[in-house]
């Protein structure tokens, strides 16, 4: 977890902070607009950052692996939250409210 990437940042930046910063600055939505799917966008990101990522793996240890596993779990949880919200929004569109007190004459 204490590994560093020296790219536009200080030498003590942990790899996960570097990764988060790079992902947040990556223009993925431009790729989505052009029709790329999320897997292709992810592969492009990895390709563009392959040198820095290979530097991370040089000293990757068990603590780093544990950190990565936790990030994977958190990311999966976030995906499920978004899917649940998406379903709830779709259900709201389908629900019709009926006022049983009003009667047609």
C-alpha positions as CSV (number, residue, x, y, z in Angstrom):
1,X,0.0,0.0,0.0
2,X,3.0,2.3,0.4
3,X,4.2,1.9,-3.1
4,X,4.7,5.0,-5.2
5,X,4.3,6.3,-8.7
6,X,6.3,9.3,-9.6
7,X,4.1,10.8,-12.3
8,X,3.1,14.5,-12.0
9,X,3.0,14.1,-8.3
10,X,5.3,13.8,-5.3
11,X,7.4,10.7,-4.7
12,X,5.4,9.5,-1.7
13,X,2.1,9.2,-3.4
14,X,0.6,5.7,-2.8
15,X,-0.4,3.8,-5.9
16,X,-4.1,3.8,-5.1
17,X,-4.2,7.6,-4.8
18,X,-2.3,7.8,-8.1
19,X,-4.8,5.4,-9.7
20,X,-7.8,7.3,-8.4
21,X,-6.4,10.6,-9.6
22,X,-5.6,9.2,-13.0
23,X,-9.0,7.6,-13.4
24,X,-10.8,10.7,-12.3
25,X,-8.9,12.8,-14.9
26,X,-9.4,10.3,-17.7
27,X,-12.0,11.4,-20.2
28,X,-13.9,8.1,-20.3
29,X,-17.2,9.9,-21.3
30,X,-15.6,11.0,-24.5
31,X,-14.9,7.3,-25.3
32,X,-18.5,6.4,-24.4
33,X,-19.8,9.1,-26.7
34,X,-17.8,7.6,-29.5
35,X,-19.5,4.3,-28.9
36,X,-16.9,2.4,-26.9
37,X,-18.1,0.0,-24.2
38,X,-16.7,0.1,-20.6
39,X,-14.3,-2.8,-21.1
40,X,-12.7,-1.1,-24.1
41,X,-12.4,2.2,-22.2
42,X,-10.8,0.3,-19.3
43,X,-8.3,-1.4,-21.7
44,X,-7.5,1.9,-23.3
45,X,-6.8,3.4,-19.8
46,X,-4.5,0.5,-18.9
47,X,-2.7,0.8,-22.3
48,X,-2.1,4.5,-21.8
49,X,-0.8,4.0,-18.3
50,X,1.1,0.7,-18.9
51,X,4.5,2.0,-17.9
52,X,3.3,3.5,-14.6
53,X,1.3,0.4,-13.9
54,X,4.2,-1.9,-14.5
55,X,6.2,0.2,-12.0
56,X,3.5,-0.5,-9.4
57,X,3.7,-4.3,-10.0
58,X,7.5,-4.3,-9.5
59,X,7.0,-4.0,-5.7
60,X,3.4,-5.2,-5.3
61,X,3.1,-7.1,-2.0
62,X,0.4,-8.8,0.0
63,X,-0.7,-5.6,1.7
64,X,-1.1,-4.1,-1.8
65,X,-3.1,-7.2,-2.9
66,X,-5.4,-6.8,0.1
67,X,-5.9,-3.2,-0.7
68,X,-6.8,-4.1,-4.3
69,X,-9.2,-6.7,-3.1
70,X,-10.9,-4.2,-0.9
71,X,-11.2,-1.7,-3.8
72,X,-12.7,-4.5,-5.9
73,X,-15.3,-5.2,-3.3
74,X,-16.1,-1.5,-2.9
75,X,-16.4,-1.1,-6.6
76,X,-18.7,-4.1,-6.9
77,X,-20.9,-2.7,-4.1
78,X,-21.1,0.7,-5.8
79,X,-22.1,-1.0,-9.1
80,X,-24.9,-2.9,-7.3
81,X,-26.1,0.4,-5.6
82,X,-26.3,2.0,-9.0
83,X,-28.2,-0.9,-10.5
84,X,-30.7,-0.9,-7.7
85,X,-31.2,2.8,-8.1
86,X,-31.7,2.3,-11.8
87,X,-34.3,-0.3,-11.2
88,X,-36.1,1.9,-8.7
89,X,-36.2,4.7,-11.2
90,X,-37.6,2.4,-13.9
91,X,-40.3,1.1,-11.4
92,X,-41.3,4.7,-10.6
93,X,-42.0,5.3,-14.2
94,X,-44.3,2.3,-14.4
95,X,-46.3,3.0,-11.2
96,X,-49.6,4.7,-11.8
97,X,-51.5,6.2,-8.9
98,X,-55.2,5.7,-8.9
99,X,-57.5,7.9,-6.8
100,X,-60.3,5.5,-5.8
101,X,-62.2,8.4,-4.2
102,X,-63.0,9.9,-7.5
103,X,-65.7,8.2,-9.5
104,X,-66.6,8.8,-13.0
105,X,-70.2,9.7,-13.5
